């Protein structure tokens, strides 16, 4: 992706494991397992890695030290491990990437197997003196059913290497399989995994506008009892900076990209609205001002987390033996979003046929149309000030039933989704300033019940705050400065309840604050940058005693401070191996035992 000022926007510029699962993981914040060296200019993040169960894993290498110098895919063959059986307590993807020193844009990176996405993220940009390297992990336990079979995979990192763009990207990836044991039992994984899209090996689909969709018609088992859709929606090209865009009628006036700044992923089944997934405002390592993200990138920039949509109310409908279209679109898409999704299905193993229907769906008839407001005003001297506001709140309930071996199970998803954005502009002869304050929020309750009393529910809250202050000042000699400060947050709370009583809670807070100033001469050439600094704070805790705390700060492109474990018992991070401190979907703690 291009840095913002070069992209044409704006002016110049659960039960058993409690008793038996005694293992805790230290939850290291980086690949090496040791604290990074103060002063390093290599990539450093506060994010936890995937906690591991006890035991020695079997390792399957997907590819090793592959170079990415063009837009061709890098294929690989996969076979399940021969010495670890087919029941695993956990499956973890590990990948390591690097890019040689020089000039190179950030690039989208993805790994695939049998059409299913294993990893999605972007790459770190290098500098003339720094060849950055980084490590990513993803919990793939829920995809166990697919991983029991051999398949074809591919790595995709489109890259250009020539006399101008010299950075060569290298990558390696492997899967770690932890055998199930008494103290680390196998997870109750989905019984079937279905990739959306037409590519049998795997790739993203491009959605240019809100009517475009990623769709797959599937013939599903006749005994579906639960279903979930893991969704990725990544902004690209003209949509890369969607969070700073304005409605078309104001674009020329404030010198910004059009199309508005509301984006949301919409899920449908057979054309009927079935759920929504908020779009996270990821900022890539070349975004707005590349120095903001050296050496610490923005929230999840190198390793996106999918958003899981609960489609369980549709279980009875999906079990009727007819083909069903599952589709994904992006409201507000304006050229373009890269998307992928994976459907996860649980079956009733004691019934060949499940019957049921949707009984209530109030999402139908609630289009994702935000309300726009403006106080923009221009005075007699041509100076412009004022705000553009974008707001949308929707509340809906989707309910259905499925009758199988446990009787009639009624499932519902109740959700409130909110988007609130204020763009504040100050534009005159010497100043172009745009201040963005955005908050995306989702509150949901997924509930399943058998009879009048036996109820299991999962409550979730997610908040994605974003602040961007871009302040460009022009001096009397024609030189200018462009100061940027940003704040990103990823805040979630999850809670499982049984008969109304909480049995598991988990909280995540991941924030990144960055600042830098670019300085240009009168010809528009970059002369220097000043004041680079950033800070990341990552917090995780759950009701089983997990505690993870890591804080870091950077200055002038180098790590300035790093502290981990402070505030946890004994000043050490300890995370239960079944926890998901990275924010990835967590099904092990959300099991419905019927």
C-alpha positions in Angstrom: 0.0 0.0 0.0 1.1 3.6 -0.6 1.8 6.0 2.3 -1.3 8.1 2.6 0.1 11.4 1.4 1.4 9.7 -1.8 -1.9 7.9 -2.5 -3.8 11.0 -3.7 -5.8 11.7 -0.5 -5.7 15.2 0.9 -3.2 17.8 0.0 0.5 17.4 -0.7 1.2 15.3 1.8 -14.9 -25.7 30.6 -15.1 -28.4 32.4 -12.5 -31.2 32.2 -9.5 -29.0 31.7 -10.2 -27.1 35.0 -9.6 -30.3 36.9 -6.9 -31.8 34.7 -5.4 -29.0 32.6 -2.7 -27.7 34.9 -0.3 -26.3 32.4 0.2 -22.5 32.0 2.1 -20.8 29.3 4.4 -17.9 29.7 2.8 -16.2 26.7 6.0 -14.7 25.3 5.5 -11.5 23.3 7.9 -12.4 20.6 9.4 -15.4 18.8 12.7 -15.7 20.6 11.1 -16.1 24.0 13.4 -13.5 25.6 12.9 -9.8 26.2 14.0 -7.7 23.1 17.1 -5.6 23.4 16.6 -1.9 24.2 17.7 0.1 21.2 16.8 -2.5 18.6 15.4 -1.2 15.4 13.9 -4.6 14.4 10.2 -5.3 14.7 9.0 -5.5 18.3 5.4 -6.0 19.5 3.7 -6.5 22.8 1.3 -9.1 21.5 1.3 -12.5 23.2 2.0 -15.7 21.2 -0.4 -18.6 21.2 -0.2 -20.4 24.6 0.8 -24.1 24.3 -0.4 -27.2 26.1 2.1 -29.6 27.7 3.8 -32.1 25.5 6.1 -32.1 22.5 4.5 -31.2 19.2 4.8 -32.9 15.9 6.0 -30.3 13.3 5.0 -30.2 9.6 7.0 -27.8 7.6 4.9 -26.0 4.9 7.7 -24.1 3.3 11.2 -22.9 4.3 13.1 -19.8 3.3 11.0 -19.1 0.2 11.6 -15.7 -1.5 8.8 -13.5 -2.8 10.0 -11.3 -5.6 6.9 -11.3 -7.9 3.1 -11.9 -7.9 3.3 -15.6 -8.5 2.0 -17.9 -5.8 4.3 -20.2 -3.9 2.7 -23.7 -3.8 3.3 -26.4 -1.2 2.0 -29.9 -0.4 0.6 -30.8 3.0 0.3 -34.1 4.8 -0.8 -34.6 8.4 1.9 -35.7 10.8 2.4 -39.4 10.8 3.4 -39.8 14.5 0.8 -37.7 16.3 -2.4 -39.5 15.6 -5.4 -37.5 14.5 -6.6 -36.1 17.9 -4.7 -33.0 18.9 -5.2 -30.7 21.9 -4.0 -27.8 19.8 -2.7 -26.9 16.4 -0.6 -23.8 15.9 0.7 -22.1 12.8 4.1 -20.4 13.2 5.5 -18.3 10.4 8.6 -16.1 10.1 9.2 -13.4 7.6 11.9 -10.9 6.8 12.6 -8.3 4.1 16.0 -7.1 3.0 17.1 -3.6 3.7 16.3 -1.1 0.9 13.0 0.3 -0.4 9.9 -1.7 -0.5 6.2 -1.1 0.1 4.2 -3.1 2.6 2.7 -6.2 1.0 -0.4 -8.3 1.7 0.5 -11.8 2.9 -1.7 -14.8 3.1 -1.3 -18.6 3.6 -3.8 -21.2 2.4 -4.6 -24.9 2.5 -7.4 -26.6 0.6 -9.1 -23.2 0.0 -9.0 -22.3 3.7 -7.1 -19.3 5.0 -4.4 -20.2 7.5 -2.9 -16.7 7.9 -3.7 -13.1 6.7 -1.7 -10.0 7.4 0.7 -7.5 5.9 4.5 -7.1 5.8 6.8 -4.7 7.6 8.4 -2.0 5.4 12.2 -2.0 5.4 14.5 1.0 5.5 17.9 1.6 3.9 19.7 0.4 7.0 17.2 -2.1 8.6 16.2 -5.5 7.3 13.2 -6.2 9.6 12.1 -9.7 10.6 9.0 -10.8 12.4 7.2 -13.8 13.8 3.5 -14.5 13.6 1.3 -17.3 15.1 -2.3 -18.4 14.7 -4.4 -21.0 16.6 -5.8 -23.3 14.0 -7.3 -25.9 16.3 -10.8 -25.3 15.0 -9.6 -26.4 11.5 -8.5 -29.8 12.8 -11.0 -31.7 10.6 -9.5 -30.2 7.5 -5.9 -30.8 8.8 -6.5 -34.5 9.1 -6.5 -34.8 5.3 -3.6 -34.1 2.9 -4.0 -31.1 0.7 -2.6 -28.4 -1.6 -1.6 -25.1 -0.2 0.0 -21.8 -1.3 1.7 -18.7 0.1 0.8 -15.4 -1.6 2.9 -12.3 -1.1 2.7 -10.2 -4.2 6.0 -8.2 -4.4 7.9 -6.1 -7.0 11.7 -6.2 -7.0 13.5 -3.9 -9.5 16.1 -1.1 -9.4 13.7 1.1 -7.4 11.9 -1.4 -5.1 14.8 -3.6 -3.8 13.4 -5.3 -0.7 13.2 -9.1 -1.1 10.8 -10.8 1.2 11.6 -14.2 2.7 9.3 -16.5 4.6 9.0 -19.9 6.3 5.9 -21.5 7.9 5.1 -24.7 9.8 2.3 -26.3 11.7 2.7 -27.6 15.2 0.4 -30.5 16.4 0.1 -31.1 20.1 -1.1 -34.7 20.8 -4.1 -35.0 23.1 -3.4 -36.2 26.6 -5.2 -36.6 29.9 -4.2 -33.1 31.0 -4.6 -31.6 27.6 -7.7 -33.3 26.0 -8.6 -32.8 22.4 -10.9 -29.9 21.7 -14.5 -30.5 20.4 -13.7 -29.1 17.0 -16.1 -28.4 14.2 -17.1 -31.5 12.2 -16.7 -29.8 8.8 -14.8 -26.9 7.4 -15.9 -25.1 4.2 -14.0 -22.4 2.5 -15.9 -19.7 0.7 -14.7 -18.8 -2.8 -14.0 -20.7 -6.0 -10.2 -21.3 -5.7 -9.7 -24.8 -4.4 -6.2 -24.0 -3.1 -7.0 -20.5 -1.7 -7.0 -16.8 -2.4 -9.0 -13.7 -1.5 -11.9 -12.3 -3.4 -12.0 -8.7 -4.5 -15.2 -6.7 -3.6 -15.1 -3.4 -5.3 -18.5 -2.1 -4.3 -21.3 -2.9 -1.8 -23.2 -5.1 -4.2 -20.2 -7.3 -4.9 -20.2 -10.5 -2.9 -18.0 -13.5 -2.0 -20.4 -16.4 -2.3 -20.4 -20.2 -2.2 -23.3 -22.6 -2.7 -22.8 -25.5 -0.3 -24.4 -28.9 0.1 -24.2 -29.3 3.9 -24.9 -32.3 6.2 -28.5 -32.9 7.2 -27.6 -32.8 10.9 -26.1 -29.4 11.5 -26.6 -28.1 15.0 -24.2 -25.2 15.1 -22.5 -23.0 12.5 -20.0 -20.1 12.5 -18.4 -18.0 9.8 -14.8 -16.7 10.3 -14.6 -13.4 8.3 -11.6 -11.4 7.0 -12.2 -8.1 5.2 -9.0 -6.2 4.4 -9.1 -2.7 2.8 -7.0 -2.1 -0.3 -6.3 0.5 -2.9 -8.8 3.4 -2.7 -10.3 1.8 0.4 -7.0 1.5 2.2 -7.7 4.7 4.1 -11.5 4.3 4.3 -11.5 5.6 7.9 -10.5 9.1 6.7 -12.8 9.3 3.6 -15.8 11.5 3.5 -19.2 11.3 1.6 -18.8 12.2 -2.0 -20.6 15.5 -1.7 -17.9 16.8 0.6 -14.8 15.2 -1.0 -13.7 18.1 -3.2 -14.4 20.6 -0.5 -12.2 19.0 2.1 -9.7 17.5 -0.4 -10.3 13.9 0.7 -11.2 10.5 -0.7 -14.9 10.0 -1.3 -17.2 7.1 -0.6 -17.8 7.9 3.0 -16.1 6.2 6.0 -18.6 3.6 7.1 -17.6 0.0 6.3 -19.2 -3.2 7.6 -19.1 -6.8 6.4 -22.6 -8.3 5.8 -23.3 -12.0 5.9 -26.3 -13.6 4.1 -27.7 -17.1 3.7 -29.8 -17.7 0.6 -30.0 -13.9 0.1 -31.4 -13.3 3.6 -29.4 -11.1 6.0 -27.7 -13.5 8.5 -25.2 -11.4 10.5 -22.6 -8.7 10.4 -18.9 -8.4 11.1 -17.3 -5.1 12.0 -14.4 -4.0 9.9 -11.2 -3.3 11.9 -9.4 -0.1 10.8 -6.0 -1.7 10.3 -3.2 0.7 9.4 -0.4 -0.8 7.4 3.3 -0.1 7.8 3.4 2.3 4.9 0.2 4.0 6.0 -0.1 7.8 6.5 3.5 8.2 7.6 5.8 5.1 7.4 7.9 6.3 10.3 4.9 5.9 12.7 5.3 2.1 12.5 9.1 1.6 13.0 9.8 -0.5 14.9 6.3 -1.2 16.3 3.4 -1.5 13.8 -0.2 -0.8 14.4 -2.8 -3.1 16.0 -2.8 -6.5 14.3 -1.1 -5.1 11.2 1.2 -8.1 10.8 -1.4 -10.6 11.9 -5.1 -10.0 11.4 -7.6 -11.8 13.6 -10.8 -13.1 12.0 -14.2 -12.0 13.3 -16.5 -15.0 14.0 -20.2 -14.6 13.1 -22.6 -17.0 14.9 -25.0 -18.6 12.3 -26.4 -21.2 14.7 -30.0 -20.0 14.4 -29.9 -21.2 10.8 -28.8 -24.7 11.7 -32.2 -26.2 11.0 -32.5 -24.5 7.7 -29.0 -25.5 6.6 -29.9 -29.2 7.4 -32.8 -29.5 5.0 -30.8 -31.2 2.3 -31.0 -28.4 -0.2 -27.9 -26.4 -1.5 -27.5 -23.1 0.4 -25.6 -20.0 -0.6 -23.5 -18.4 2.1 -22.3 -15.0 1.0 -20.2 -12.0 2.3 -20.3 -8.4 1.1 -18.9 -5.1 2.4 -21.2 -2.2 3.0 -19.6 1.0 1.8 -16.9 -0.8 -0.2 -15.4 1.8 -2.6 -12.6 0.0 -4.5 -11.7 -2.3 -2.9 -11.7 -5.0 -0.1 -9.9 -8.3 -0.1 -12.1 -10.8 1.6 -12.2 -14.4 2.6 -14.4 -16.5 4.9 -14.5 -20.0 6.3 -17.7 -21.8 7.4 -17.4 -24.1 10.5 -20.1 -26.7 11.1 -20.9 -28.9 14.1 -23.1 -32.0 13.5 -25.5 -33.9 15.7 -23.6 -37.3 15.9 -26.7 -39.1 17.2 -29.2 -38.0 14.6 -29.0 -38.4 10.8 -31.6 -35.6 10.3 -32.0 -32.3 12.1 -35.2 -30.3 11.3 -35.8 -26.6 12.0 -36.4 -23.1 10.7 -35.7 -19.5 11.3 -38.5 -18.1 13.4 -37.4 -14.5 13.8 -35.0 -12.2 11.9 -35.2 -8.5 12.6 -32.0 -7.8 10.6 -34.2 -8.1 7.5 -35.3 -4.6 6.6 -32.5 -2.9 8.4 -30.1 -1.8 5.6 -26.6 -0.5 6.7 -27.3 3.1 5.8 -25.6 5.6 8.1 -26.8 9.1 9.0 -24.6 11.9 7.7 -24.3 15.4 9.2 -22.1 18.4 8.4 -21.2 21.7 10.0 -18.7 22.6 7.3 -18.6 26.4 6.7 -16.3 28.7 4.6 -15.8 32.3 5.7 -15.3 35.3 3.5 -11.5 34.6 3.2 -12.1 31.1 2.0 -11.1 29.4 5.3 -13.0 26.2 5.9 -13.8 24.7 9.3 -16.4 22.3 10.6 -17.3 18.6 11.2 -18.6 15.7 9.2 -20.4 13.1 11.3 -21.3 9.6 10.3 -23.5 7.4 12.6 -25.3 4.2 12.5 -26.8 2.0 15.2 -28.7 -1.3 14.5 -30.3 -3.7 16.9 -31.5 -7.1 15.7 -32.5 -10.6 16.8 -32.1 -13.7 14.7 -33.8 -16.8 16.2 -34.3 -20.3 15.0 -34.7 -23.9 16.2 -33.2 -27.2 15.3 -34.7 -30.5 16.4 -32.3 -33.4 16.8 -31.2 -36.0 19.3 -31.3 -33.5 22.2 -34.8 -32.4 21.4 -35.8 -29.0 20.2 -32.9 -26.5 20.6 -33.8 -22.9 20.2 -30.9 -20.6 19.3 -30.8 -16.8 19.0 -28.3 -14.1 18.3 -29.1 -10.7 19.7 -26.8 -7.9 18.6 -26.3 -4.2 18.8 -23.8 -2.7 16.3 -22.8 0.9 16.4 -20.6 3.2 14.3 -19.8 6.7 15.3 -17.4 9.0 13.4 -16.5 12.6 13.5 -14.1 14.2 11.0 -13.0 17.7 12.0 -11.4 20.0 9.4 -9.4 23.2 9.5 -8.3 24.3 6.1 -6.8 27.7 5.2 -3.7 29.1 3.4 -1.2 27.7 5.9 -3.1 24.8 7.5 -4.6 21.5 6.5 -5.8 19.6 9.5 -8.0 16.6 9.7 -8.9 15.1 13.0 -10.7 11.7 12.9 -12.5 10.2 15.9 -14.1 6.9 15.2 -15.6 4.1 17.3 -17.0 0.8 16.1 -18.8 -1.2 18.8 -20.6 -4.6 18.8 -22.5 -6.1 21.7 -23.9 -9.6 21.2 -25.6 -12.4 23.0 -25.7 -15.9 21.5 -28.1 -18.1 23.4 -29.1 -21.8 23.0 -31.7 -23.5 25.2 -33.4 -26.8 25.6 -36.7 -26.6 27.3 -37.6 -23.7 29.5 -34.6 -23.8 31.8 -31.4 -25.4 30.4 -29.6 -22.4 28.8 -26.1 -21.7 27.6 -25.2 -18.3 26.4 -22.2 -16.3 25.3 -21.9 -12.6 25.7 -19.4 -10.5 23.8 -18.4 -6.9 23.5 -15.9 -5.5 21.0 -14.8 -1.9 20.6 -12.4 -0.6 17.9 -11.5 3.1 18.8 -9.4 5.0 16.3 -8.1 8.5 16.4 -6.0 10.2 13.7 -4.8 13.8 13.8 -3.1 14.9 10.6 -1.8 18.5 10.9 -0.1 20.0 7.9 1.5 23.4 8.2 3.0 25.5 5.3 5.7 28.0 6.1 6.3 31.3 4.4 9.1 29.9 2.3 6.9 27.2 0.9 8.3 24.3 3.1 5.9 22.3 5.1 5.5 19.9 8.0 3.0 17.1 8.4 2.5 16.0 12.0 0.5 12.9 12.6 -0.7 11.3 15.9 -2.7 8.1 16.0 -4.5 6.0 18.6 -5.8 2.5 17.8 -7.5 0.2 20.2 -8.8 -3.4 20.1 -10.9 -4.1 23.2 -13.0 -7.2 23.8 -14.9 -8.9 26.6 -16.2 -12.4 26.4 -18.4 -14.2 28.9 -19.9 -17.7 28.9 -22.9 -18.3 31.1 -24.7 -21.5 32.1 -28.2 -21.1 33.6 -27.5 -17.4 33.9 -24.3 -17.8 35.9 -20.9 -16.8 34.5 -18.6 -19.8 34.1 -15.8 -18.1 32.1 -14.8 -14.5 31.4 -11.9 -13.1 29.3 -10.8 -9.5 28.6 -8.4 -8.1 26.0 -7.1 -4.6 25.6 -4.5 -3.8 22.9 -3.6 -0.2 22.2 -1.0 1.5 20.0 -0.2 5.2 20.1 2.1 6.7 17.5 3.4 10.1 16.5 5.8 11.5 13.9 6.3 14.7 11.8 7.4 14.7 8.2 9.3 17.7 6.9 9.3 18.8 3.2 11.1 21.5 1.3 9.3 24.0 -1.0 9.6 21.5 -3.9 7.7 18.8 -2.0 10.8 16.7 -1.3 11.0 15.0 2.1 14.0 16.4 4.0 13.6 14.8 7.4 11.3 13.4 10.0 11.2 14.4 13.7 9.6 13.4 16.9 8.9 9.7 16.2 7.6 7.9 19.2 5.1 5.2 19.9 3.7 3.0 22.7 1.9 -0.3 22.8 0.1 -1.8 25.8 -1.4 -5.3 25.7 -3.6 -6.7 28.5 -5.3 -10.1 28.9 -6.9 -11.8 31.8 -9.5 -14.4 32.3 -11.5 -16.0 35.2 -9.2 -19.0 35.4 -6.3 -16.9 36.5 -4.6 -16.1 33.3 -2.7 -12.8 33.3 -0.7 -11.2 30.5 0.8 -7.7 30.6 3.3 -6.2 28.2 4.1 -2.5 27.6 6.7 -1.0 25.3 7.7 2.4 23.9 9.8 3.5 21.0 11.6 6.7 20.1 13.5 7.8 17.0 12.8 4.4 15.4 14.3 2.3 18.2 12.9 0.4 21.2 13.1 2.7 24.2 11.4 0.7 27.0 10.0 -2.8 27.4 8.2 -4.3 30.5 6.4 -7.5 30.7 4.5 -9.2 33.5 4.2 -6.1 35.7 0.8 -6.2 37.4 0.5 -10.0 37.2 1.0 -12.3 40.2 4.7 -12.6 40.9 5.2 -10.0 38.1 5.1 -12.8 35.5 2.8 -13.6 32.6 0.9 -16.8 33.0 -1.8 -17.8 30.5 -3.8 -21.1 30.5 -3.0 -23.0 27.4 -6.7 -23.1 26.4 -7.0 -19.3 26.4 -7.0 -17.1 23.4 -5.1 -13.9 24.5 -4.5 -12.8 21.0 -8.2 -12.2 20.3 -8.6 -15.2 17.9 -12.0 -16.9 18.0 -12.4 -19.1 21.1 -14.6 -22.2 20.7 -13.1 -24.4 23.4 -14.4 -22.1 26.1 -17.8 -21.7 24.3 -18.8 -25.3 23.9 -22.5 -26.2 24.0 -22.6 -29.7 25.4 -25.6 -31.0 23.5 
